Amino acid sequence: MRWKKARRSDNVVDARGRSGDIGGGRLTLAGVAIVVVIGLLSGQDPMQILGQLADQSGPATTQQSNAPANGEDPQVAFVQSILGDTEDTWRALFQQSGQQYRDPTLVLFRGGVNSACGFANSAVGPFYCPGDQQVYLDLQFFDEMASRFSVAGDFAQAYVIAHEVGHHVQTLLGVSQQMQAARQRGARMEGDKGLLVRQELQADCFAGVWANHAQQRHDWLEAGDLEEALNAANAIGDDRLQQQSQGRVVPDAFTHGTSAQRVKWFRIGFDSGDPTRCDTFQTQRL
């Protein structure tokens, strides 16, 4: 992937030098896992629970800083380039529909970070917080993709970033607010046809839409790049992750969609380049 063709975003905050100590009153990795399980079983938002616990234990020492990202760091330059290109894509698409796109901020952290959605550590993985409209990424996740899921390559990593930006697009379109309202009404969120799965698959589709337009602008994909993104989508399907972790698949506990569904919706976005094709909330066949 010839990612250096892209414009670099100014909206990347490198807070890795200010990472908080996750020990000493902070949640351990096992503790975070337990909180997530309890939240899913009880129908509560795990991120909100984590935030409450973080508030009780005191503020995290990780602070967002506008310290300039080191342009000599190839990983940071890559993130800046991918984020910048998502900005260019979604600004143009929103303008075509008579709307204005607001750029998100992407915060690089190491170990743990406080967001408007609460405290989170690296075990949570990359995430988007609608409360502050920021994407959070620990770059070590890319190493985990390679070691745990055997998924590597620039375009696979770009897919991860574009997926989280897809959640930002959902916030600007009102989808995130509708999800929160549904949760408060007691609507079922988990499950193979639940709202969480539909939300995640739409973000996958939006990532594909970005990839389509980026390729049209730059012609930057090389042999095997598309397969990298598809392999990444396939590797993090609910069914595959459940099979690996517990030896069986539990559709009622799905939150992101199966491997086949994630690949399918990324391809819909990539093949069409049309965000209106990404309405996963209306279709009966995910």
N, C-alpha and C positions, 0 to 999 in steps of 0.2 A: 504494500500500500504506500503510495507516494504522498504521505500526509503532509509533507512540508509545503505542498502547494497551497494549503489553506491559510486563511487569515488567522492570526492568533488573537484570542480574546483577551481583553483587559479585566475580565470578571473572574479570574482565578485567584483565590486567596490561599497562599501557602502557609498554613499554620502548623506544619509538622515540627518546627523547632520549639513549639509551645505546647506540646502534647502533655496532657494531664497524667498524673499517677493513678492508675486504675486500682491499685491496691490500697490498703490502709483506709478502710471505710468505704471503698468503692466496690462495685459488684465484680465478682470474678466471672470468668467465661461460663462456668457452670451455673452461677447465679443468674446470669442473663438468660441462659437457655431455659432455666426453670420459670423465670418470669414470662418468657414468651409462651411457653406451654400453658401456664396458668391463664394468661390473657386469652389465648385462643379457646380454651375450654370454657371459660366464663363469659366469652363474648365481649371482653373488654379489649381496648386497643393496647397492645403490649408497649408501644412507644410512650403512651401516656403513663403507664405504670412505671416504666423506667425513669421517666421524668420526675414523677413524684418521689421515687426513691432517691434520685440524685439530689433533689431539693432538700430532702431530709438529711442527707449526708454532707451537705455543703456544696458550694459551687465547684464545678470542675475547674482545674487550673488551665485547661486549654482555652485560649482566647482567640477569637478571630482577629486577624491582623491584616492590614493592607500592605504588609511587607511585600516588596516586589518578588514575584516568582522568578527563580533563577533561570534565565534563558539558556544557560549552558547545561542545565540538567535536561537530558533528552526526554525523560518521562514527563517532566513539567511542560516542556515545549510541546510534546505530543498532546497532552490534555488541553493546553491552551488552543492548539490548532483544531482539535475535534470540537471543542466547545464553541470556538469562533465560527466554525462552519455550520453548526446547528443554529447559531444565531442568524447567520445569513439566510439559511433555508427558511426558518420559521418567520423571520421578519417579512420575507417576500410572500410567503403563503398567507400570513395574516393580512398583509396589505391587499392582496387580491380579493379577500373577502370583506374588505372595508374595516378591518380591525387593526389594532396596534399591538405588536408583540413586545412584552417586557422581558428583557434578558434576565435569566437567573444568575446567581453567583454560585460558583463551584468551590467548595472548601476542601483542601487537601489536609488530612490530619493523620496522625500516627498514634495508635493505641486507643484513645477515647476522645470524645468531643461532646460538647453541649450544644444543642440546637433548640429551636422553639418547640420541637416535638419531644424534648427531654434529652437525658444523657444516653449516649450509645457508645459501645466500643466496637472494635474491628470485627468481632464475631457477627455483628448484625449484617455486615457487608455494605456495599454502596447503597445509599438511600436518598430519597428526596423528602424534604419537610415542607408541606404546604404552608405551615405557619409562618415561616420566614422566607419561603420561596428560594431555598438553597439546596443544592446537591452536595452531598458529603461523600468523600472517597478517600479510603486508605489505599495507597498504591500497592501495598503488600497483597491486596486482594488479587491483583493480576498474577502474582507469584502463586497464590493458592489455586487460581484457575488452572495453571499449568501443572502443578503438583497433584492436586486432588482430582481434577476433572480431565486432565490431559488436553486442555484447551489452551492454545497459545496463538500469538499472532496479533499484529496491529489492528486488523479489522475486527477481530473478536473483542478486543478491548474497547474499540470505538463503539461497537454495538452496546456494550455495558453503559457507557456514558450516554449514548443517544437514548437508551431505554429510560434512564433516570430523567433526562430532559423531557422525554415523552410524558412523564408524570407532571412536569411543570406545565406543559401544554394543556394537560387535563385541568390543572388548576385555573389557568387563564380562560378555559372554555366552560368552567363551572362544574366539571365532572367531580372534582374532589369535594366540593361543597355538597353535591348531591349524594355522594357516598357517605359523608358524615351524617347527613340528615337521615339517610336510610338506616345507618347504624343506630342512631338515637331512637328511631321508630321500632327497633327490634328486628329489622329485616335480617335474614340469614346471609351472612357474609361469606362463610367458608363453603366448600363443596365444589364438585366438578362443574356445576353450572352457577355457582354463587357469584356475588357481585365482585369479590376480590379477584377471582379468576378473570372475570370480564375486564376489570380495570387493568390488570397486568398484561393481558393479551392485547388490549388497545395500545398500551405503551410500547409493546413489541412492534405492533403495526406502525406506530408513529416513528419508531426507530428505522423501520424499513423505508418509510416515506423520505426521511432525511437521507438515507443512503442512496436512494434513487436520484434525488436532486443533486447531491454532492458528486455523484458519478457523472451526471450530465455536465456539471460545471468544470470538473477537474480531469475527468478520465483518469482517475488515480488508482483504480483497482487493478491488481496484478493477478496472475494465475494463482488460484487457490484462496484468494481473499474472501470471496463470497462464501466459500465452504467453511472458512474460519468462523464467520458470524453464525452460520447455520449450525455448526458444531457446538458453539457456545449456547445457542438457544436450546439445542437438543440436550446438552449436558445438565442444564439446570431446570428441567421439567420436574414437576411434583412427583410423577410416577417413578422416574429414575432415581431421584434423591431419596424417596421413601424406600425403594427397593434396596438401595445401597445401605441406608442407615438402620432399617428395621426388618429387612427381609420380606416385606410385603407391601402392597399398595392399598392405601385407604382413600378412596375418592372423596369421602365425606370431609376429609381434612385438607383437601386441595386449597391452595391460596394463589397459585401462579399459573396453573394449567399444565397439561402434560407436555412431554417433549415434542410430540407431533403437533400439538396445538401451537406451541410457541414458534416452531419452525414455520407452520402454515401462516400465521398472522404476520410474521416478519416478511415472508415472501409476498403476501398480499400487498403490504405497503411498498416493498421494494419493486415489485413488478408494475404496480399502478402509479406510484408517486402521488396518489390522491388520498388525502386524509379523510375524505368523506367515505372512503371504502373501509374505514377502520371502526365502524360502529358495532362493536362487539356486544353492546347492551341490547340490541334489537334482534340479533340473529338467534335462531334456535339451534343451529349447528355450529358449535365452536370448533 
